[in-house]
Amino acid sequence: MSTELDLDSKIALLMSLAATDAEGMPGHDPSMPLPPRLRHAMEVGALRPLNLRTVRSSGPVGRQTTLLRILMTNACSFNCHYCPMRRDREMPRTLLKPEELVRIFLAARAKGWCEGLFITTGIPGRPAKVMDDLIAVLELLRDKHKFTGYIHVKILPGAEPAQVARITALATRVSINLEAACGESLTRIAPDKSLDTTLQTLEEARTLVVRGREEQYAGRPRDALRPETGSSRRSS
């Protein structure tokens, strides 16, 4: 995996993977215009956002929030057949260190490009190591920079229970990818993944979220730096 790149080069590489399927395969043709949500992608400087999404919060009064959706790394040890970043695909690989990811987000927020953060990632090596990096990002934002806004994080199947508890406490929302409806189907398209492991991790997060909500309903003061009462969900 190539990590000896400056920050601008890392962002340029990860930027090429930010498009959805409807916007083309990874790798951007410079002769084609970028989609509107990537409108700041080519502005000068390393601190440009990768991918902007406007979402509406749940509840009776749905508030629109603009999120910076950022890919921490495109390196992955899994060989999921549907994934453009799968292990056997020949492509440049890089990663953002937690400090770099935080720097990018805070700079984009300072420019008024986004209000919140959505972090997703490939899984190079052990899921536990990647989860440590995700937790480091949230700890920097919550504890060092006192960011009290919206953070949505993808939890990785196979994360340790203590990691699930920590990231659930720090994030506003957590989710986990379920790529298939049953274990047999998942094995065909993602031979390195286990549906049972994914469901176990999801249930650990869901239990923590439910407990946090119950404690808040019982009168526990809300701590904006430790939301813990957001939501968990599965994404297909």
C-alpha positions as semicolon CSV with decimal commas, in nm:
position;residue;x (nm);y (nm);z (nm)
1;M;0,000;0,000;0,000
2;S;0,138;0,339;-0,092
3;T;0,129;0,586;0,198
4;E;0,427;0,807;0,106
5;L;0,212;1,074;-0,055
6;D;0,157;1,432;0,050
7;L;-0,189;1,525;0,170
8;D;-0,295;1,681;-0,159
9;S;-0,199;1,365;-0,351
10;K;-0,386;1,144;-0,105
11;I;-0,700;1,352;-0,143
12;A;-0,670;1,349;-0,523
13;L;-0,653;0,969;-0,522
14;L;-0,940;0,921;-0,277
15;M;-1,137;1,186;-0,464
16;S;-1,142;0,965;-0,771
17;L;-1,325;0,699;-0,566
18;A;-1,587;0,933;-0,423
19;A;-1,841;0,898;-0,707
20;T;-2,141;0,671;-0,666
21;D;-2,217;0,393;-0,912
22;A;-2,455;0,625;-1,097
23;E;-2,169;0,865;-1,156
24;G;-1,929;0,615;-1,302
25;M;-1,661;0,372;-1,198
26;P;-1,362;0,485;-0,989
27;G;-1,127;0,713;-1,173
28;H;-1,253;1,049;-1,295
29;D;-1,230;1,157;-1,660
30;P;-1,098;1,516;-1,641
31;S;-1,291;1,605;-1,957
32;M;-1,622;1,532;-1,781
33;P;-1,779;1,765;-1,525
34;L;-1,793;1,654;-1,164
35;P;-2,135;1,601;-1,006
36;P;-2,270;1,902;-0,812
37;R;-2,195;1,750;-0,471
38;L;-1,823;1,746;-0,559
39;R;-1,829;2,111;-0,662
40;H;-1,528;2,212;-0,449
41;A;-1,317;1,914;-0,551
42;M;-1,079;2,097;-0,780
43;E;-1,028;2,413;-0,578
44;V;-0,667;2,492;-0,505
45;G;-0,516;2,355;-0,186
46;A;-0,496;2,030;0,003
47;L;-0,783;2,106;0,237
48;R;-1,069;2,051;-0,004
49;P;-1,356;1,815;0,076
50;L;-1,400;1,487;-0,104
51;N;-1,772;1,445;-0,118
52;L;-2,059;1,662;0,008
53;R;-2,403;1,522;0,088
54;T;-2,714;1,703;0,210
55;V;-2,924;1,483;0,438
56;R;-3,240;1,537;0,640
57;S;-3,246;1,436;1,003
58;S;-3,521;1,213;1,137
59;G;-3,793;1,332;1,371
60;P;-4,099;1,552;1,340
61;V;-3,890;1,850;1,223
62;G;-3,643;1,718;0,969
63;R;-3,344;1,951;0,952
64;Q;-3,116;1,952;0,651
65;T;-2,746;1,906;0,721
66;T;-2,455;1,908;0,479
67;L;-2,203;1,633;0,550
68;L;-1,850;1,579;0,433
69;R;-1,845;1,212;0,334
70;I;-1,483;1,104;0,346
71;L;-1,304;0,779;0,266
72;M;-1,027;0,716;0,520
73;T;-0,851;0,460;0,301
74;N;-0,912;0,276;-0,024
75;A;-0,688;-0,012;0,086
76;C;-0,870;-0,330;0,179
77;S;-0,787;-0,689;0,265
78;F;-1,131;-0,813;0,161
79;N;-1,209;-0,930;-0,191
80;C;-1,580;-0,848;-0,221
81;H;-1,673;-0,901;-0,586
82;Y;-1,897;-0,593;-0,609
83;C;-1,648;-0,348;-0,456
84;P;-1,429;-0,119;-0,672
85;M;-1,167;-0,124;-0,392
86;R;-1,153;-0,504;-0,360
87;R;-0,820;-0,663;-0,272
88;D;-0,741;-0,811;-0,615
89;R;-0,809;-0,493;-0,812
90;E;-0,492;-0,328;-0,940
91;M;-0,505;0,034;-0,828
92;P;-0,305;0,289;-0,625
93;R;-0,375;0,266;-0,253
94;T;-0,339;0,528;0,017
95;L;-0,482;0,631;0,352
96;L;-0,548;0,939;0,560
97;K;-0,407;0,943;0,911
98;P;-0,655;1,045;1,182
99;E;-0,487;1,386;1,217
100;E;-0,507;1,444;0,841
101;L;-0,873;1,348;0,822
102;V;-0,956;1,585;1,110
103;R;-0,760;1,863;0,946
104;I;-0,950;1,823;0,619
105;F;-1,288;1,823;0,788
106;L;-1,222;2,124;1,011
107;A;-1,089;2,325;0,717
108;A;-1,393;2,237;0,504
109;R;-1,624;2,329;0,792
110;A;-1,444;2,659;0,846
111;K;-1,507;2,743;0,480
112;G;-1,878;2,675;0,526
113;W;-1,880;2,374;0,295
114;C;-2,021;2,130;0,553
115;E;-2,165;2,106;0,902
116;G;-2,106;1,740;0,986
117;L;-1,896;1,438;0,898
118;F;-1,962;1,093;0,752
119;I;-1,663;0,854;0,769
120;T;-1,634;0,532;0,573
121;T;-1,328;0,321;0,503
122;G;-1,172;0,016;0,349
123;I;-1,040;-0,252;0,585
124;P;-0,665;-0,306;0,540
125;G;-0,556;-0,578;0,780
126;R;-0,741;-0,636;1,107
127;P;-1,075;-0,457;1,161
128;A;-0,964;-0,377;1,518
129;K;-0,672;-0,164;1,393
130;V;-0,897;0,031;1,157
131;M;-1,150;0,083;1,436
132;D;-0,871;0,228;1,652
133;D;-0,804;0,484;1,379
134;L;-1,174;0,571;1,351
135;I;-1,195;0,615;1,728
136;A;-0,885;0,836;1,717
137;V;-1,059;1,065;1,465
138;L;-1,365;1,102;1,688
139;E;-1,157;1,156;2,001
140;L;-0,962;1,433;1,829
141;L;-1,283;1,603;1,716
142;R;-1,477;1,564;2,041
143;D;-1,201;1,598;2,303
144;K;-0,935;1,818;2,144
145;H;-1,141;2,037;1,911
146;K;-1,467;2,024;2,112
147;F;-1,675;1,958;1,800
148;T;-2,033;1,894;1,911
149;G;-2,187;1,846;1,567
150;Y;-2,309;1,548;1,368
151;I;-2,073;1,254;1,306
152;H;-2,184;0,935;1,131
153;V;-1,939;0,644;1,134
154;K;-1,943;0,305;0,967
155;I;-1,867;0,036;1,227
156;L;-1,664;-0,257;1,097
157;P;-1,785;-0,615;1,143
158;G;-1,564;-0,796;1,390
159;A;-1,479;-0,488;1,596
160;E;-1,406;-0,559;1,961
161;P;-1,694;-0,490;2,204
162;A;-1,496;-0,215;2,380
163;Q;-1,440;-0,045;2,044
164;V;-1,809;-0,062;1,958
165;A;-1,891;0,091;2,297
166;R;-1,637;0,370;2,255
167;I;-1,732;0,472;1,903
168;T;-2,104;0,449;1,980
169;A;-2,051;0,690;2,270
170;L;-1,865;0,940;2,053
171;A;-2,068;0,926;1,730
172;T;-2,405;1,080;1,661
173;R;-2,499;0,785;1,442
174;V;-2,338;0,452;1,362
175;S;-2,424;0,207;1,087
176;I;-2,297;-0,116;0,941
177;N;-2,315;-0,254;0,589
178;L;-2,525;-0,565;0,518
179;E;-2,450;-0,655;0,161
180;A;-2,687;-0,952;0,141
181;A;-3,006;-1,082;0,299
182;C;-2,861;-1,416;0,409
183;G;-2,526;-1,575;0,483
184;E;-2,525;-1,795;0,171
185;S;-2,573;-1,497;-0,058
186;L;-2,306;-1,299;0,124
187;T;-2,053;-1,580;0,088
188;R;-2,100;-1,578;-0,289
189;I;-2,033;-1,206;-0,331
190;A;-1,805;-1,139;-0,031
191;P;-1,618;-1,461;0,054
192;D;-1,415;-1,300;0,334
193;K;-1,719;-1,173;0,527
194;S;-1,950;-1,342;0,776
195;L;-2,313;-1,240;0,815
196;D;-2,317;-1,371;1,172
197;T;-2,020;-1,152;1,266
198;T;-2,184;-0,849;1,105
199;L;-2,515;-0,907;1,284
200;Q;-2,339;-0,956;1,618
201;T;-2,156;-0,624;1,581
202;L;-2,479;-0,451;1,479
203;E;-2,662;-0,593;1,782
204;E;-2,386;-0,476;2,017
205;A;-2,422;-0,122;1,882
206;R;-2,802;-0,133;1,889
207;T;-2,804;-0,245;2,253
208;L;-2,578;0,045;2,352
209;V;-2,790;0,298;2,164
210;V;-3,113;0,172;2,322
211;R;-2,956;0,182;2,668
212;G;-2,834;0,537;2,611
213;R;-3,179;0,651;2,503
214;E;-3,340;0,491;2,806
215;E;-3,093;0,667;3,036
216;Q;-3,166;0,999;2,869
217;Y;-3,541;0,947;2,901
218;A;-3,481;0,872;3,270
219;G;-3,324;1,213;3,316
220;R;-2,956;1,179;3,234
221;P;-2,830;1,516;3,104
222;R;-2,733;1,515;2,738
223;D;-2,362;1,559;2,664
224;A;-2,303;1,698;2,314
225;L;-1,949;1,558;2,316
226;R;-2,079;1,210;2,405
227;P;-2,406;1,182;2,208
228;E;-2,446;0,808;2,272
229;T;-2,819;0,844;2,212
230;G;-2,816;0,879;1,837
231;S;-2,910;0,573;1,633
232;S;-2,773;0,256;1,488
233;R;-2,881;0,124;1,154
234;R;-2,792;-0,126;0,889
235;S;-2,717;-0,025;0,533
236;S;-2,758;-0,257;0,241
